[in-house]
Amino acid sequence: MPSHKYSTEVSFALRSEVLDPEAVTARLQIEPVRAFKKGDRFESRSGQHVRCFGLWRMESGNVITSLDIEPHVLYILEKLEPKRDAIKMIIDQMSATSNVVLWWSAPASSAGYSLSSSIMARLSGICQRIDFSFHYAIANTEDSFCSDGA
């Protein structure tokens, strides 16, 4: 997910116990940002682990820099709408689930955004689920948007 304080990103992922990320990449002709198979080993701060599912994920954040969500959504749609039949085939053949995550880190706790119903319908055409992730980072003194003059 995004690493800077205020950011926006949209991702598309396929997940399954039998997912073959190399086959997904070959079928979609899109390089994922992250991909692994069930059974792959990985290391974290807590030690050695084994993946319990396969994952293939692409993201907008490495290409689109806007804080507005719509350009990120349109980027994902531009890449995946022409591949809708291939995505459905992957879902069927690999018993995969698909989702789009709209990730947004806002500068204020009362912020929000809008997407048209036509864009939401288009997103629904490429995935089974749409997830929304909102984050709010409390501004420190240097980042404060308002001051009481003290």
N, C-alpha and C positions, 0 to 999 in steps of 0.2 A: 504494500500500500504506500501511498505518498509519504515522503520523508520530511517535507518542509511544513512549516507551521500552519499556514492557511492554504488549502489545496483542494483540488477537485480531480476525480478520476472515475472512469467507468471501466469495468472489467467484464469479460465473458468467460465462463468456465464450464468445462465438461468434467464430470466426476463419476467414477465407477470402480468396482472391485476388479473388473476385467479390462479396464481402459488401456489401450496401447497408444501412448502419446506420439510415438513415431508414425503410426498409421494415421492418427488424426492430423498431424502436421502434413503428411503426404497428401491426404484427401482434401484438406482445406487450402493447402498451399499458402499457409500463414505460419510464421515462426512464433511460437509461444514465448511469453515472458517467463513462465514457469511451467514445468512439466515433470512428472515422475510416474512410475508404475507401482502398483501394490507390491510390497516385498522389497522395494529399494531401501537401502540403508542410508541413514543420515545421522549427523552428529549435531547436538545442540549443547548448550551450557550444562544441561543435566546428564549428558552422556550420549551413548549410542542408541538409536531407535530404528524401528522398521516401519515403513509406510503401510497403513492398513487399507489404502485405496489408491487408485490412480487418478491423476489430475492433469488437465491441459488448460492453461489460462492465458488469455491475451488481455492487454490493458491499453488504455488511451494515454495515460500519464507520461509515458516515455516519448510521445509524439505531439500531443496537444498540451499547451501550457496555460490556456485560459482558465480562470477561476469560474467562469460561466459553465454550467453543466451541459448545455445544449451542444456545443462543438464536440465535446467528448462522446456524447450519445451518437451524434451524426457520424463521427469517425468509426465507431463500432458498427453502426448500421451499414455504412459504405463498404466495410470489409466483409460483413457476414450475410447481409441480405441476399447477395448473389449466390451464397453457399447454403441457403436454407435447406435444399433437398439433401445435400451432403451431410448437414448437421443432423437432420432427421434420421438418415441412414445410420450414422454413427450412434445416435441415441438408441435406435432399435437393435443394431448388431452388437453393441457393447453394453447394453442395459445401463446406459448412462443417464444422469440427470444433468440438466443445463440451467444455468442461472446468469443473470446480469446483476452486477452490484453497482449502484450509484453511490460513490463514496465522496463525502463532502466534509471538509474541516472548515468551520466558519469562524469569523472574527468576533461574533456576538452570539449569545445564547438564544436570541430571538430572531435570528436570521432564517431565511428559507429560500426556496426556488420553485419555479413552475416549469412544467413540460406540457406541451399540448397533448390532447387526447390522441391525435393522429400519430405523434411520435411514440407515445406509450403503446399504441396498437402495433406499430412497426416493431418495437422492442419485443412485444408479446409474440410476434411471429417468428422470432429466432431463439426463444428460450421458453422453459417451462415455468420459471419463477423470476421475479424481479425483487431484489433486496435493496433497501435503502439504509445507508450507514451515515449518521450525522455525528460529528464530533465538534466539540467546542473547547478550545484551550483558553484557560483564564489568562488574560493579558497581564504581563508583569508591568512594573512602573514605566519602563522604557517604551512599552507598546500601548500604553493606555490611550483610549480614544477620547476620554474626557477627563478633565482635571478639576478638582475643587479649589485650585489655586494655592493649596498648601505646599 
